[in-house]
């Protein structure tokens, strides 16, 4: 019998992976937290507030980021991906590809002198492409680890052999253009898969005209609401003016069998309600309207949250599913045609901005990871688990949690993560 290894590999550094890591590390186990991006934090790091309490998302997440960073039993492997998993429960060999950051983490202090001198600008993923960042960058202000990373695809030195400004100004000699990707094998007793989700891309649904600059996805609108976002929390139209009427269209990429997405994404009703309430707090004159099939307020405090938005804050909830968004060819104004509730009539209403409440979809990287791990998946592209053993996959010793199993909110994801940690 192979020797049991007292360590756990966690794939994914979002809130699920973070919670599992802390639970396991506190119990005395060695934890390898493997994250494909340069920083842990996941989607929660992009959110402004959480529902139904309207607590600051980063205020909740930041202490956990700091705790992970300083925990003696946790080793963070940022900018890394799992290449292979071999062995059996109790004794796995996990091969991890450590991608080159071209910055020595032991020397970099994130002083940001390099930022001022870097001439290359690219779309910022953290702000969902609404702003630009430099080719050398820190993912976001509270990033863990707090180390700069060079985007090799857009670095002028790495692509054309020109520039080199960041190396010239770095006082700690942290820039290393010769750094290469490398594989590392870690031995663990179990593996937890928690690589999360991707917001649904509404581009294929041409009827919603996502190409219009004032038609945004919910995660893009979330960045507009955030004080760390592109407009410092001031919601603005593409022309810089303030919108007075905003509509949310629900179930974009959810509850739609025609596009192979028949399931509910669980969080969209509540995050749209949250976004509408927060936007109205920013601008009391704003008119917020949410078009929905029905409102699914099933969690703790959700119904009271919905009723408060509707009856106290004045958010309009219209039970109708518009088939698309119309654009006036002369004025470029946005409008929505919808069925009037309890009537055979239809109505047309103009809005300054339209937010598409996109669903939660399994990411391609999550599907690839599931194949590497050899675990079964369900018809929706999530990892298959049973009701009796909700965190146990088809492979002994490999567990899953969070939105890799099914769409769910942050509290359910955290509970999942602790459950997976107890199993591992």
FENCOR-V873202 format. One record per residue. N is the residue number from 0. RES is the residue in one letter. BURIAL is 1 if it has 24 or more other C-alpha atoms within 12 Angstrom, else 0. Layout:
N&RES&BURIAL ; N&RES&BURIAL
//
This chain:
0&X&0 ; 1&X&0 ; 2&X&0 ; 3&X&0 ; 4&X&1 ; 5&X&1 ; 6&X&1 ; 7&X&1 ; 8&X&1 ; 9&X&1 ; 10&X&1 ; 11&X&1 ; 12&X&1 ; 13&X&1 ; 14&X&1 ; 15&X&1 ; 16&X&1 ; 17&X&1 ; 18&X&1 ; 19&X&1 ; 20&X&1 ; 21&X&1 ; 22&X&1 ; 23&X&1 ; 24&X&1 ; 25&X&0 ; 26&X&0 ; 27&X&0 ; 28&X&1 ; 29&X&1 ; 30&X&1 ; 31&X&1 ; 32&X&1 ; 33&X&1 ; 34&X&1 ; 35&X&1 ; 36&X&1 ; 37&X&1 ; 38&X&1 ; 39&X&1 ; 40&X&1 ; 41&X&1 ; 42&X&1 ; 43&X&1 ; 44&X&1 ; 45&X&1 ; 46&X&1 ; 47&X&1 ; 48&X&1 ; 49&X&1 ; 50&X&1 ; 51&X&1 ; 52&X&0 ; 53&X&1 ; 54&X&0 ; 55&X&1 ; 56&X&1 ; 57&X&1 ; 58&X&0 ; 59&X&1 ; 60&X&1 ; 61&X&1 ; 62&X&0 ; 63&X&1 ; 64&X&1 ; 65&X&1 ; 66&X&1 ; 67&X&1 ; 68&X&1 ; 69&X&0 ; 70&X&1 ; 71&X&0 ; 72&X&1 ; 73&X&1 ; 74&X&1 ; 75&X&1 ; 76&X&1 ; 77&X&1 ; 78&X&1 ; 79&X&1 ; 80&X&1 ; 81&X&1 ; 82&X&1 ; 83&X&1 ; 84&X&1 ; 85&X&1 ; 86&X&1 ; 87&X&1 ; 88&X&1 ; 89&X&1 ; 90&X&1 ; 91&X&1 ; 92&X&1 ; 93&X&1 ; 94&X&1 ; 95&X&1 ; 96&X&1 ; 97&X&1 ; 98&X&1 ; 99&X&1 ; 100&X&1 ; 101&X&1 ; 102&X&1 ; 103&X&1 ; 104&X&1 ; 105&X&0 ; 106&X&0 ; 107&X&1 ; 108&X&0 ; 109&X&1 ; 110&X&0 ; 111&X&1 ; 112&X&1 ; 113&X&1 ; 114&X&1 ; 115&X&0 ; 116&X&0 ; 117&X&1 ; 118&X&0 ; 119&X&1 ; 120&X&0 ; 121&X&1 ; 122&X&0 ; 123&X&1 ; 124&X&1 ; 125&X&1 ; 126&X&1 ; 127&X&1 ; 128&X&0 ; 129&X&1 ; 130&X&0 ; 131&X&0 ; 132&X&1 ; 133&X&1 ; 134&X&1 ; 135&X&1 ; 136&X&1 ; 137&X&1 ; 138&X&1 ; 139&X&1 ; 140&X&1 ; 141&X&1 ; 142&X&1 ; 143&X&1 ; 144&X&1 ; 145&X&1 ; 146&X&1 ; 147&X&1 ; 148&X&1 ; 149&X&1 ; 150&X&1 ; 151&X&1 ; 152&X&0 ; 153&X&1 ; 154&X&1 ; 155&X&1 ; 156&X&1 ; 157&X&1 ; 158&X&0 ; 159&X&0 ; 160&X&0 ; 161&X&0 ; 162&X&0 ; 163&X&1 ; 164&X&1 ; 165&X&1 ; 166&X&1 ; 167&X&0 ; 168&X&0 ; 169&X&1 ; 170&X&0 ; 171&X&0 ; 172&X&0 ; 173&X&1 ; 174&X&1 ; 175&X&1 ; 176&X&1 ; 177&X&0 ; 178&X&0 ; 179&X&0 ; 180&X&0 ; 181&X&0 ; 182&X&0 ; 183&X&0 ; 184&X&0 ; 185&X&1 ; 186&X&1 ; 187&X&1 ; 188&X&1 ; 189&X&1 ; 190&X&1 ; 191&X&1 ; 192&X&1 ; 193&X&1 ; 194&X&1 ; 195&X&1 ; 196&X&1 ; 197&X&1 ; 198&X&1 ; 199&X&1 ; 200&X&1 ; 201&X&1 ; 202&X&0 ; 203&X&0 ; 204&X&0 ; 205&X&0 ; 206&X&0 ; 207&X&1 ; 208&X&1 ; 209&X&1 ; 210&X&0 ; 211&X&1 ; 212&X&1 ; 213&X&1 ; 214&X&1 ; 215&X&1 ; 216&X&1 ; 217&X&1 ; 218&X&1 ; 219&X&1 ; 220&X&1 ; 221&X&1 ; 222&X&1 ; 223&X&1 ; 224&X&1 ; 225&X&1 ; 226&X&1 ; 227&X&1 ; 228&X&1 ; 229&X&1 ; 230&X&1 ; 231&X&0 ; 232&X&1 ; 233&X&1 ; 234&X&1 ; 235&X&1 ; 236&X&1 ; 237&X&0 ; 238&X&0 ; 239&X&0 ; 240&X&0 ; 241&X&1 ; 242&X&1 ; 243&X&1 ; 244&X&1 ; 245&X&1 ; 246&X&1 ; 247&X&1 ; 248&X&1 ; 249&X&1 ; 250&X&1 ; 251&X&1 ; 252&X&1 ; 253&X&1 ; 254&X&1 ; 255&X&0 ; 256&X&0 ; 257&X&0 ; 258&X&0 ; 259&X&0 ; 260&X&0 ; 261&X&0 ; 262&X&1 ; 263&X&1 ; 264&X&1 ; 265&X&1 ; 266&X&1 ; 267&X&1 ; 268&X&1 ; 269&X&1 ; 270&X&1 ; 271&X&1 ; 272&X&1 ; 273&X&1 ; 274&X&1 ; 275&X&1 ; 276&X&1 ; 277&X&1 ; 278&X&1 ; 279&X&1 ; 280&X&0 ; 281&X&1 ; 282&X&0 ; 283&X&0 ; 284&X&0 ; 285&X&1 ; 286&X&1 ; 287&X&1 ; 288&X&1 ; 289&X&1 ; 290&X&1 ; 291&X&1 ; 292&X&1 ; 293&X&0 ; 294&X&1 ; 295&X&1 ; 296&X&1 ; 297&X&0 ; 298&X&0 ; 299&X&0 ; 300&X&0 ; 301&X&1 ; 302&X&0 ; 303&X&0 ; 304&X&1 ; 305&X&1 ; 306&X&0 ; 307&X&0 ; 308&X&1 ; 309&X&0 ; 310&X&0 ; 311&X&0 ; 312&X&1 ; 313&X&1 ; 314&X&1 ; 315&X&1 ; 316&X&1 ; 317&X&1 ; 318&X&0 ; 319&X&1 ; 320&X&1 ; 321&X&1 ; 322&X&1 ; 323&X&1 ; 324&X&1 ; 325&X&1 ; 326&X&1 ; 327&X&0 ; 328&X&0 ; 329&X&0 ; 330&X&0 ; 331&X&0 ; 332&X&1 ; 333&X&1 ; 334&X&1 ; 335&X&1 ; 336&X&1 ; 337&X&1 ; 338&X&0 ; 339&X&0 ; 340&X&0 ; 341&X&0 ; 342&X&0 ; 343&X&0 ; 344&X&0 ; 345&X&0 ; 346&X&0 ; 347&X&0 ; 348&X&1 ; 349&X&1 ; 350&X&1 ; 351&X&1 ; 352&X&1 ; 353&X&1 ; 354&X&1 ; 355&X&1 ; 356&X&1 ; 357&X&1 ; 358&X&1 ; 359&X&1 ; 360&X&1 ; 361&X&1 ; 362&X&1 ; 363&X&0 ; 364&X&1 ; 365&X&1 ; 366&X&1 ; 367&X&1 ; 368&X&1 ; 369&X&1 ; 370&X&0 ; 371&X&1 ; 372&X&1 ; 373&X&1 ; 374&X&1 ; 375&X&1 ; 376&X&1 ; 377&X&0 ; 378&X&0 ; 379&X&1 ; 380&X&1 ; 381&X&1 ; 382&X&1 ; 383&X&1 ; 384&X&1 ; 385&X&0 ; 386&X&0 ; 387&X&0 ; 388&X&0 ; 389&X&1 ; 390&X&1 ; 391&X&1 ; 392&X&1 ; 393&X&1 ; 394&X&1 ; 395&X&1 ; 396&X&1 ; 397&X&1 ; 398&X&1 ; 399&X&1 ; 400&X&1 ; 401&X&1 ; 402&X&1 ; 403&X&1 ; 404&X&1 ; 405&X&1 ; 406&X&1 ; 407&X&1 ; 408&X&1 ; 409&X&1 ; 410&X&1 ; 411&X&1 ; 412&X&1 ; 413&X&1 ; 414&X&1 ; 415&X&1 ; 416&X&1 ; 417&X&1 ; 418&X&1 ; 419&X&1 ; 420&X&1 ; 421&X&1 ; 422&X&1 ; 423&X&1
//
